[in-house]
Amino acid sequence: MIELLEIRDLRVTIGSTAAVRGASLAVTKGETHCLVGESGCGKSITALSVMGLLPRGARRETTALRFAGEEIGRYGEREMERLRGDRMAMIFQEPMTSLNPAYTVGSQMTEVLRRHRGTSRAQAVDRAAELLARVGITAPGLRLGQYPHQLSGGLRQRVMIAMALMCDPELLIADEPTTALDVTVQAQILRLLAGLQKDLGLGILLITHDLGVVARVADRVSVMYAGEVVESAPTAALFAAPKHPYTRGLLSCVPVPGKVKRDEPLGSIPGVVPRIQPGFTGCGFRDRCAWANAACAGSIPRRGAGEGHEVLCTLPPDWSREAAA
């Protein structure tokens, strides 16, 4: 398998907060790798780190940050500008705030191609119309002349996807692309991404907190909590036998038809994601974990839990079977 993206030991500090603490993951060509976890776990900051779009004042450190074999962790802004939107692209979380309200859809889409490929305006407009049609937008010529506020949420999201594909990128980072969309539009967007991936061979890093989405589209899953990747595994293995208490807690919150009885409370994880200070040691989940022990305050080992399955936890490999008994 061709590895498109490799992140090794990524650390991001913003002011007095350790937003990402030693996160590692990889995305291969043609793979959908889902990054999951609650809000505030560091998922979006990880994506912005890859794209070189961290907020002012953030400090990034990493052992390796490679794209298609190239070390991009040391790239300056000019080098990243050549890469962003061309070979790697990102669909941002909220299209209404990501699209510029002062410019038409067409002017924003064509800018990408003209900037990176130097095409004429006419060629860029043709390409934009072609992609709008490909993502299921009718009357693409009309839509190119409209402003973002004239489009529905589903259409704006499709515009963002089309814009990200203008230069045929190799890697697509999608940050919660179905947030705030109704279930029908959500299903359409997911089918669209799957179809585009099949046609173009994209590697996709999909950020979400919706485990239903993960089960439908992911080849591999990384579970993030308090800035760390606490578990990573092929999708089937993770859903069949979660090895970290946090992963187990997330899965317990998903209503299962036939198992959840009427008027019974849904599953939940007590507490909230903590704000981690630089220098914090131990497991960030220990204050919310029913299986926490004294060892959780020390150095946490990363161990194998099966083929391609890794977990960051002090508990023995068979604890989950005992907990389920």
C-alpha positions in Angstrom: 0.0 0.0 0.0 1.2 3.5 -0.9 1.4 5.7 2.2 0.1 9.2 1.4 0.2 10.8 4.9 2.3 9.9 7.9 2.0 11.7 11.2 4.4 10.6 13.9 4.5 12.0 17.5 2.6 15.2 16.7 2.5 17.8 19.5 0.7 21.1 19.3 0.6 23.6 22.1 -1.7 26.6 22.1 -1.0 29.0 24.9 -1.3 27.0 28.1 -3.1 24.1 26.5 -1.5 20.9 25.1 -4.0 20.5 22.2 -2.3 17.5 20.7 0.1 15.2 22.6 2.1 12.8 20.6 -0.5 11.7 18.1 0.5 9.3 15.3 -1.5 8.0 12.3 -1.1 7.2 8.6 -3.4 7.3 5.6 -2.7 5.1 2.5 -3.7 5.7 -1.1 -7.4 4.7 -1.6 -8.1 4.4 2.1 -10.7 6.1 4.3 -9.1 6.7 7.7 -11.6 8.0 10.3 -10.4 10.1 13.2 -13.1 10.0 15.9 -13.7 11.4 19.4 -15.7 14.0 21.3 -15.4 17.7 20.6 -12.3 19.2 22.1 -10.1 16.0 21.7 -7.8 17.6 19.1 -9.1 16.2 15.8 -9.5 19.4 13.9 -6.2 20.8 15.3 -4.5 17.6 14.0 -5.9 18.3 10.5 -5.0 22.0 10.6 -1.4 21.0 11.6 -1.1 18.8 8.5 -2.4 21.7 6.3 -0.1 24.3 8.0 -3.2 26.3 9.1 -2.7 26.4 12.8 -3.9 29.6 14.6 -1.4 32.3 15.5 0.5 31.5 18.6 0.3 27.7 18.2 3.5 25.7 18.3 3.9 22.5 16.4 6.5 19.8 17.0 6.7 16.4 15.3 9.1 13.5 14.8 7.8 13.1 11.2 5.1 14.7 9.1 5.3 13.3 5.6 3.1 13.6 2.5 3.8 11.2 -0.3 7.2 10.5 1.2 8.1 14.2 1.4 8.9 15.6 4.9 6.6 18.6 5.0 6.9 19.4 8.7 9.8 21.8 7.9 8.1 23.5 5.0 7.7 27.2 5.1 4.5 29.0 4.3 5.3 29.5 0.6 6.0 25.8 0.1 2.8 24.9 1.9 0.8 27.3 -0.3 2.0 25.4 -3.3 0.8 22.1 -1.8 -2.5 23.2 -0.2 -5.4 23.0 -2.6 -3.3 21.2 -5.2 -2.0 17.8 -4.1 -3.7 17.9 -0.7 -7.0 19.6 0.0 -9.4 20.1 2.9 -13.2 20.3 3.4 -13.7 22.5 6.4 -16.3 21.9 9.1 -18.8 24.7 8.3 -19.2 25.7 4.7 -21.1 28.9 5.5 -18.1 30.3 7.4 -15.5 28.7 5.0 -16.9 30.2 1.9 -16.4 33.9 1.4 -19.8 35.7 1.4 -18.5 38.6 -0.7 -17.6 36.4 -3.7 -19.6 34.2 -6.0 -19.2 30.4 -5.9 -17.6 30.5 -9.3 -14.9 33.1 -8.4 -13.9 31.1 -5.4 -13.7 27.8 -7.2 -11.8 29.1 -10.3 -9.2 30.8 -8.1 -7.9 27.5 -6.9 -7.2 26.1 -10.4 -5.9 29.4 -11.8 -3.5 29.8 -8.9 -2.1 26.3 -8.9 -2.2 25.4 -12.6 -2.2 28.7 -14.4 -5.2 27.9 -16.5 -7.3 30.5 -18.3 -10.5 31.7 -16.7 -12.6 30.0 -19.3 -10.9 26.6 -18.6 -11.3 27.1 -14.9 -15.0 27.9 -15.3 -15.5 24.8 -17.4 -13.7 22.7 -14.8 -15.8 24.2 -11.9 -19.1 23.5 -13.8 -18.0 20.0 -14.5 -17.2 19.3 -10.8 -20.4 20.9 -9.6 -22.3 18.6 -11.9 -20.3 15.6 -10.7 -21.1 16.3 -7.0 -24.8 16.4 -7.9 -25.6 20.1 -8.3 -28.1 20.8 -11.0 -27.8 23.9 -13.3 -24.1 24.3 -12.4 -23.7 27.3 -14.7 -26.3 29.2 -12.7 -24.8 28.1 -9.3 -21.4 29.5 -10.3 -22.9 33.0 -10.4 -24.6 32.7 -7.0 -23.3 33.7 -3.6 -23.0 31.3 -0.7 -26.0 32.7 1.2 -28.2 31.8 -1.8 -27.5 28.1 -1.4 -28.8 25.6 1.1 -26.5 23.9 3.6 -26.3 20.7 1.5 -25.5 22.6 -1.6 -22.8 24.6 0.1 -21.2 21.4 1.4 -21.2 20.0 -2.2 -19.6 23.2 -3.4 -16.8 22.8 -0.8 -16.2 19.2 -2.0 -16.1 20.3 -5.6 -13.7 23.1 -4.7 -11.4 20.7 -2.9 -11.3 18.5 -6.0 -10.5 21.3 -8.5 -6.8 20.2 -8.8 -7.3 16.4 -8.5 -5.7 16.1 -5.0 -4.1 12.9 -3.8 -5.2 13.4 -0.2 -8.5 14.8 1.0 -9.0 15.9 4.6 -12.7 16.1 5.5 -13.5 17.8 8.8 -17.0 16.7 9.8 -18.4 17.2 6.3 -21.9 16.1 7.4 -22.2 18.2 10.5 -25.6 20.1 10.7 -27.0 18.3 7.7 -30.2 16.2 7.8 -29.8 12.4 7.5 -30.9 12.3 3.9 -28.3 14.9 2.8 -25.7 13.3 5.0 -26.2 10.0 3.3 -25.9 11.7 -0.1 -22.6 13.4 0.9 -21.1 10.1 2.2 -22.1 8.3 -1.0 -20.6 11.1 -3.0 -17.3 10.9 -1.2 -17.2 7.1 -1.6 -17.8 7.4 -5.3 -15.2 10.1 -5.8 -12.7 8.0 -3.8 -13.3 5.0 -6.0 -13.0 7.0 -9.2 -10.0 9.1 -8.3 -8.1 6.8 -5.8 -8.2 9.4 -3.1 -6.8 8.9 0.3 -9.3 10.4 2.8 -8.8 11.4 6.4 -12.4 11.8 7.7 -12.9 13.6 11.0 -16.1 12.8 12.8 -17.8 12.1 16.1 -20.5 10.0 14.5 -19.7 6.3 14.9 -22.6 5.4 12.5 -20.7 7.3 9.8 -17.5 5.5 10.8 -19.1 2.1 10.5 -20.3 2.8 7.0 -17.3 4.3 5.3 -14.0 3.7 7.3 -11.3 1.2 6.4 -9.4 2.2 9.5 -10.2 4.1 12.7 -8.1 6.2 15.1 -9.8 7.1 18.4 -8.6 10.4 19.8 -9.0 11.7 23.4 -7.4 14.7 25.1 -4.9 15.1 22.3 -3.8 11.5 22.1 -4.6 8.7 19.7 -5.6 6.1 22.4 -6.6 3.3 19.9 -6.1 2.6 16.3 -7.4 -0.4 14.4 -9.1 -1.7 11.2 -12.8 -0.8 11.5 -14.2 -4.3 11.9 -11.7 -5.1 14.6 -12.4 -1.9 16.6 -16.1 -2.4 16.5 -15.9 -6.1 17.4 -13.4 -5.8 20.3 -12.6 -2.2 21.5 -9.5 -2.3 23.7 -9.5 1.1 25.3 -12.1 2.1 27.9 -12.8 5.3 26.0 -13.5 3.5 22.8 -15.8 1.1 24.7 -17.6 4.1 26.2 -18.1 5.7 22.8 -19.6 2.6 21.4 -21.9 2.1 24.4 -23.4 5.5 23.6 -24.6 4.4 20.2 -28.3 3.2 20.3 -28.6 -0.3 18.9 -32.0 -1.2 17.3 -33.5 -4.1 19.2 -31.3 -3.7 22.3 -32.2 -0.2 23.5 -35.6 -0.4 25.2 -38.2 2.3 25.2 -37.9 4.8 28.1 -34.4 3.4 29.1 -31.6 6.0 29.3 -29.1 6.1 26.5 -25.5 5.3 27.2 -23.2 8.2 28.2 -19.7 8.8 29.5 -19.7 10.8 32.8 -17.6 14.0 32.9 -16.1 16.1 30.1 -12.9 16.2 28.1 -10.2 17.9 30.3 -8.1 20.8 29.3 -4.6 19.4 29.4 -1.7 21.6 30.5 1.8 21.2 29.0 3.8 18.7 31.1 0.8 16.6 32.0 1.6 12.9 32.4 -0.5 9.8 32.5 -3.8 8.9 30.8 -6.1 11.9 30.2 -9.1 9.7 30.5 -8.4 8.3 34.0 -10.7 10.7 35.8 -13.7 9.4 33.7 -12.6 5.7 33.6 -14.3 3.0 35.7 -11.2 0.8 35.3 -8.5 3.4 36.2 -5.7 2.4 38.6 -2.6 3.9 40.1 -0.5 3.0 37.0 -2.7 5.4 34.9 -1.0 8.4 36.4 2.4 7.3 35.1 3.9 6.5 31.6 1.3 4.8 29.5 2.6 2.0 27.2 1.5 1.7 23.6 1.0 -2.0 22.8 -0.3 -4.2 20.0 -3.7 -5.7 20.5 -4.0 -7.7 17.3 -3.0 -7.3 13.6 -2.9 -3.6 12.9 -4.5 -2.9 16.3 -2.8 -0.6 18.8 -3.9 0.8 22.1 -2.6 3.3 24.6 -3.6 1.8 28.0 -2.3 0.1 31.1 -5.1 -2.5 31.2 -4.3 -6.1 30.1 -5.3 -7.3 26.6 -8.2 -9.4 27.9 -9.8 -6.8 30.2 -12.6 -6.0 27.7 -13.8 -9.6 27.7 -13.8 -9.7 31.5 -15.7 -6.3 31.6 -18.3 -7.7 29.2 -18.8 -10.9 31.2 
